[in-house]
Amino acid sequence: MPTHRAFRIHHDEAGHRAGIETIDLPEPAAGEVLLRVDYASVNYKDALGGTGKGKVIRRFPIIGGIDAAGVVERSEHEDFKPGDTVIATGHGMAFDHDGGYAEYLCVPGDWLVAVSEGLDTRTAMLLGTAGFTAALAVHRLLQNDQRPDMGPILVTGASGGVGSVAIAILAKLGFEVTAVSGKPELHDWLTDLGATQILGRDALPGGDRPLEKATWGGAVDNVGGAMLARITRTVVPYGNIASIGLAGGGELHTTVMPFILRGVSLLGCDSVHVPMPLRTELWRHLATDWRVDEPERLLGGEVALEALPEVFERMLAGRTHGRVLVQPTAAG
């Protein structure tokens, strides 16, 4: 039987372990598509699941990787045929369904989006789940009437995947962007992406009063915790905060004052359960009017499957930036 290489994650009586295995090539059932993976990427959730430091995986063993882009090899779905280039993100990948850290991926065709003109599989994964989530955040801001004349948009976790793509998209749409980053060595890179001001993590204005001086037109927050709480107190009337991450903690200690006295909106962004019409629309935006100019600028590294454990540890320690591409067929 044909086989392929995959990065599998186990958790049992022997503990947590992960690494390269050679396993049987999956056979697509009715409604499924088998694709050859050109590229996947490394996201914060991948690092949590791959190291066992976050309880984000529902079943074991499982192939990691919450996204992938590649070429259809076999299709049992009416919308796809061999040779089509497709993107797989969200749904249950690397959660309760095998993910993209493998030479081949078999998923329901209903999970797939065709690669739009203006993108290819490499560029699609230079964006990946992080870029898609950034697009979702921008969509939610615009849907709730965010405008450039309301003031600068604050982007926290700016050097990460979501933050860096969000900066590029917002700048392209005419917003003034203030980036929050604890990595001074990346300031020139963030400026090149479109940030007009860069603040250190401890330099955010405002204190702990229920309301502080209204400073930001809105925000894309990748951190959560105390930083998100402070942002709620400093957004202008009817500004919006797109909430994405929790690297700074999952609890939010604030008051209702920003929401009832300034009309601030806190908008949750979940990239897993996005309905297909919106999923397709966001990828179309990423290929056209929101397309990141010179997307290779986003690249923070490119690795083979064998390097994933080391990359996971670096990401969780805050020692990566931008987007890390994975080539499952590359030599380790």
PLY file of the C-alpha trace (Angstrom):
ply
format ascii 1.0
element vertex 332
property float x
property float y
property float z
element edge 331
property int vertex1
property int vertex2
end_header
0.00 0.00 0.00
1.36 3.50 -0.79
2.76 5.42 2.18
3.74 8.98 3.01
5.58 10.91 5.72
3.68 12.79 8.40
4.34 14.62 11.67
2.13 12.76 14.15
1.30 13.70 17.72
0.59 11.11 20.43
-0.63 11.47 24.00
-1.20 8.33 26.07
0.06 6.53 29.15
3.62 7.06 27.91
3.09 10.83 27.81
3.21 13.37 25.00
5.42 12.70 22.01
5.55 13.81 18.41
7.69 13.14 15.37
7.96 11.91 11.80
6.23 8.64 10.91
5.67 6.78 7.67
1.99 5.87 7.41
-0.46 4.56 4.84
-1.65 7.02 2.23
-5.27 7.96 3.01
-8.01 6.97 0.59
-10.67 9.63 -0.08
-14.20 8.48 0.76
-17.35 9.92 -0.78
-17.21 13.71 -0.58
-13.51 13.80 0.27
-10.45 15.08 -1.58
-6.85 13.86 -1.42
-4.30 16.60 -2.03
-0.54 16.65 -2.25
0.60 19.24 0.26
2.90 21.89 -1.21
3.06 24.03 1.92
1.69 24.24 5.43
2.56 26.81 8.09
3.26 27.13 11.80
0.66 28.90 13.92
0.55 29.45 17.68
-2.09 26.74 18.03
0.21 24.31 16.21
2.96 25.03 18.71
0.62 24.47 21.66
-0.65 21.18 20.27
2.71 19.93 19.03
4.43 20.45 22.38
1.50 19.40 24.54
1.64 22.77 26.34
-1.94 23.56 25.36
-4.93 21.25 25.43
-6.05 22.03 21.89
-6.20 18.50 20.44
-9.29 16.36 20.89
-8.11 12.96 19.59
-4.81 11.12 19.40
-2.80 10.13 17.49
-3.23 12.96 15.02
-1.25 14.63 12.25
-0.51 18.23 13.23
-0.92 21.37 11.14
-4.07 23.50 11.14
-3.66 24.57 7.52
-2.25 23.47 4.17
-2.28 24.33 0.48
-1.63 21.95 -2.36
-2.78 20.21 -5.52
-5.69 17.77 -5.78
-4.53 14.21 -6.50
-7.85 12.41 -6.24
-11.35 13.75 -5.71
-14.62 12.22 -4.64
-16.21 15.67 -4.50
-18.05 17.23 -7.40
-16.47 20.68 -7.02
-12.83 19.56 -7.35
-10.80 17.60 -9.88
-7.17 16.43 -10.06
-4.82 19.33 -10.71
-6.90 21.94 -8.87
-4.97 24.05 -6.34
-6.75 24.37 -3.01
-6.46 25.76 0.51
-7.51 23.93 3.68
-7.83 25.87 6.93
-9.94 25.66 10.08
-12.71 23.13 10.62
-11.25 20.20 12.58
-7.71 20.07 11.20
-5.15 19.09 13.85
-7.98 19.16 16.39
-10.09 16.10 15.67
-9.00 15.47 12.06
-5.53 14.93 10.61
-3.86 18.15 9.53
-1.40 19.50 7.01
1.99 18.38 8.36
2.19 15.52 5.90
3.02 14.86 2.28
-0.68 14.21 1.60
-3.89 15.41 3.22
-7.38 13.92 2.88
-10.27 16.15 3.96
-13.93 16.72 3.12
-14.19 18.75 -0.06
-16.61 21.07 1.72
-13.66 22.31 3.79
-11.63 23.43 0.77
-11.34 26.79 -0.95
-9.95 27.03 -4.47
-6.77 29.11 -4.72
-7.91 32.40 -6.23
-6.22 34.10 -9.15
-3.59 36.36 -7.62
-2.41 33.66 -5.20
-0.51 30.40 -5.48
-0.03 27.67 -2.88
3.11 29.27 -1.45
1.55 32.71 -1.10
-1.59 31.14 0.34
0.47 29.64 3.16
2.56 32.78 3.61
-0.85 34.02 4.74
-2.29 30.75 6.06
-4.57 30.60 9.06
-2.86 33.65 10.57
-3.46 35.76 7.47
-7.00 34.47 7.14
-7.63 35.39 10.78
-6.20 38.86 10.20
-8.57 39.24 7.25
-11.45 38.11 9.45
-10.50 40.74 12.04
-10.41 43.48 9.40
-13.75 42.28 8.02
-15.34 42.45 11.46
-13.96 45.96 12.05
-15.26 47.24 8.72
-18.58 45.45 9.17
-19.00 47.40 12.41
-18.26 50.76 10.74
-14.61 51.24 11.64
-13.19 54.20 9.68
-9.68 55.65 9.28
-10.85 59.07 10.52
-11.69 57.57 13.93
-7.99 57.38 14.77
-5.11 54.92 14.68
-5.68 51.17 14.91
-3.61 49.50 17.61
-2.22 46.06 16.66
-0.81 44.03 19.54
1.40 41.00 19.07
2.47 42.87 15.97
5.47 40.71 15.05
3.42 37.51 14.98
1.60 36.02 12.02
-1.81 37.60 12.61
-0.37 40.93 13.69
2.00 41.34 10.77
-0.65 40.55 8.16
-3.19 42.78 9.92
-0.73 45.70 9.77
-0.21 45.21 6.04
-3.94 44.96 5.27
-4.97 47.91 7.44
-2.24 50.14 6.03
-3.33 49.22 2.51
-6.89 50.24 3.38
-5.76 53.68 4.53
-5.68 53.19 8.31
-2.94 54.61 10.49
-1.49 51.65 12.38
0.31 51.63 15.72
2.13 48.37 16.37
2.87 46.97 19.83
6.00 44.84 19.89
8.59 43.83 22.44
11.21 43.20 19.73
13.14 46.39 18.91
15.16 44.55 16.26
11.97 44.17 14.19
10.92 47.83 14.19
12.20 48.46 10.65
10.37 45.35 9.43
7.10 46.47 11.04
7.49 49.94 9.55
8.07 48.38 6.13
4.81 46.44 6.53
2.92 49.68 7.15
3.11 50.58 10.85
3.42 54.34 11.41
4.26 54.09 15.12
5.72 51.29 17.24
5.29 51.01 21.01
6.93 48.67 23.47
4.69 46.35 25.44
4.97 48.53 28.54
4.43 51.82 26.73
0.67 51.71 26.19
-0.98 54.87 27.50
-3.59 54.72 30.22
-3.93 53.28 33.68
-6.45 51.17 35.51
-9.38 53.56 35.83
-12.66 52.35 34.27
-12.15 54.88 31.47
-8.88 56.46 30.35
-8.12 59.02 27.65
-9.61 57.89 24.32
-6.55 57.26 22.16
-7.21 54.49 19.66
-9.77 54.40 16.87
-9.84 50.63 17.31
-7.60 47.61 17.81
-6.66 44.15 16.65
-5.60 42.35 19.82
-3.58 39.12 19.72
-2.64 39.12 23.41
-5.72 39.20 25.64
-5.42 39.45 29.42
-4.30 42.72 31.00
-3.35 44.28 27.68
-6.82 43.79 26.24
-8.36 45.16 29.43
-6.27 48.33 29.10
-7.21 48.71 25.44
-10.93 48.63 26.27
-10.44 51.75 28.42
-8.63 53.74 25.73
-10.69 53.27 22.55
-12.69 56.21 21.15
-16.50 56.25 21.16
-17.92 53.59 18.85
-14.50 52.18 18.11
-14.03 48.42 17.76
-11.63 45.85 19.16
-11.14 42.60 17.24
-10.12 39.98 19.83
-8.06 37.04 18.54
-5.42 35.71 20.94
-4.73 34.91 24.56
-0.94 34.76 24.84
-1.25 37.22 27.73
-3.99 35.27 29.48
-7.53 34.10 28.95
-9.19 36.20 31.65
-10.45 39.73 31.05
-10.72 42.08 34.02
-12.45 45.28 32.97
-15.75 47.07 33.54
-18.80 47.69 31.40
-17.98 51.42 31.28
-16.26 51.41 27.86
-19.18 49.53 26.36
-22.07 51.54 27.83
-20.47 55.02 28.05
-18.44 54.98 24.82
-20.23 52.34 22.79
-17.01 50.36 22.29
-17.53 46.97 20.63
-15.49 43.86 21.45
-15.60 41.59 18.39
-14.58 37.96 18.71
-12.72 36.35 15.80
-12.94 32.57 15.46
-11.27 31.33 12.27
-12.36 27.69 12.68
-16.13 27.87 12.16
-16.32 30.57 9.50
-19.19 29.81 7.07
-17.99 28.89 3.60
-19.44 31.97 1.81
-17.51 34.29 4.15
-14.43 32.04 4.05
-14.40 32.28 0.25
-14.98 36.04 0.36
-12.06 36.60 2.72
-9.68 34.57 0.55
-10.87 36.57 -2.47
-10.04 39.80 -0.60
-6.60 38.41 0.26
-6.01 37.71 -3.43
-7.25 41.10 -4.67
-7.95 44.38 -2.85
-6.40 43.27 0.46
-3.46 41.48 -1.13
-0.21 41.97 0.79
2.33 43.60 -1.49
5.52 41.57 -1.74
4.18 38.76 0.50
7.65 37.24 0.91
8.24 40.10 3.37
6.08 38.12 5.77
8.43 35.13 5.74
10.14 34.50 9.06
11.47 31.04 8.20
10.97 27.96 6.06
11.43 24.45 7.46
10.98 20.74 6.80
8.85 18.49 9.01
11.86 17.43 11.07
12.42 20.97 12.32
8.91 21.43 13.73
9.65 20.61 17.41
12.40 23.24 17.55
10.22 25.83 15.77
7.35 25.16 18.19
9.58 25.88 21.18
10.92 29.07 19.60
7.42 30.28 18.80
6.14 29.70 22.33
9.22 31.51 23.68
8.48 34.52 21.45
11.56 33.95 19.27
9.86 33.79 15.87
8.33 36.51 13.74
6.07 36.74 10.77
5.11 33.52 9.06
6.97 30.20 9.19
6.39 27.99 6.14
6.54 24.20 6.23
7.46 22.11 3.17
6.46 18.52 3.95
8.39 17.12 0.97
11.63 18.96 1.81
14.60 17.06 3.16
15.08 17.43 6.89
0 1
1 2
2 3
3 4
4 5
5 6
6 7
7 8
8 9
9 10
10 11
11 12
12 13
13 14
14 15
15 16
16 17
17 18
18 19
19 20
20 21
21 22
22 23
23 24
24 25
25 26
26 27
27 28
28 29
29 30
30 31
31 32
32 33
33 34
34 35
35 36
36 37
37 38
38 39
39 40
40 41
41 42
42 43
43 44
44 45
45 46
46 47
47 48
48 49
49 50
50 51
51 52
52 53
53 54
54 55
55 56
56 57
57 58
58 59
59 60
60 61
61 62
62 63
63 64
64 65
65 66
66 67
67 68
68 69
69 70
70 71
71 72
72 73
73 74
74 75
75 76
76 77
77 78
78 79
79 80
80 81
81 82
82 83
83 84
84 85
85 86
86 87
87 88
88 89
89 90
90 91
91 92
92 93
93 94
94 95
95 96
96 97
97 98
98 99
99 100
100 101
101 102
102 103
103 104
104 105
105 106
106 107
107 108
108 109
109 110
110 111
111 112
112 113
113 114
114 115
115 116
116 117
117 118
118 119
119 120
120 121
121 122
122 123
123 124
124 125
125 126
126 127
127 128
128 129
129 130
130 131
131 132
132 133
133 134
134 135
135 136
136 137
137 138
138 139
139 140
140 141
141 142
142 143
143 144
144 145
145 146
146 147
147 148
148 149
149 150
150 151
151 152
152 153
153 154
154 155
155 156
156 157
157 158
158 159
159 160
160 161
161 162
162 163
163 164
164 165
165 166
166 167
167 168
168 169
169 170
170 171
171 172
172 173
173 174
174 175
175 176
176 177
177 178
178 179
179 180
180 181
181 182
182 183
183 184
184 185
185 186
186 187
187 188
188 189
189 190
190 191
191 192
192 193
193 194
194 195
195 196
196 197
197 198
198 199
199 200
200 201
201 202
202 203
203 204
204 205
205 206
206 207
207 208
208 209
209 210
210 211
211 212
212 213
213 214
214 215
215 216
216 217
217 218
218 219
219 220
220 221
221 222
222 223
223 224
224 225
225 226
226 227
227 228
228 229
229 230
230 231
231 232
232 233
233 234
234 235
235 236
236 237
237 238
238 239
239 240
240 241
241 242
242 243
243 244
244 245
245 246
246 247
247 248
248 249
249 250
250 251
251 252
252 253
253 254
254 255
255 256
256 257
257 258
258 259
259 260
260 261
261 262
262 263
263 264
264 265
265 266
266 267
267 268
268 269
269 270
270 271
271 272
272 273
273 274
274 275
275 276
276 277
277 278
278 279
279 280
280 281
281 282
282 283
283 284
284 285
285 286
286 287
287 288
288 289
289 290
290 291
291 292
292 293
293 294
294 295
295 296
296 297
297 298
298 299
299 300
300 301
301 302
302 303
303 304
304 305
305 306
306 307
307 308
308 309
309 310
310 311
311 312
312 313
313 314
314 315
315 316
316 317
317 318
318 319
319 320
320 321
321 322
322 323
323 324
324 325
325 326
326 327
327 328
328 329
329 330
330 331
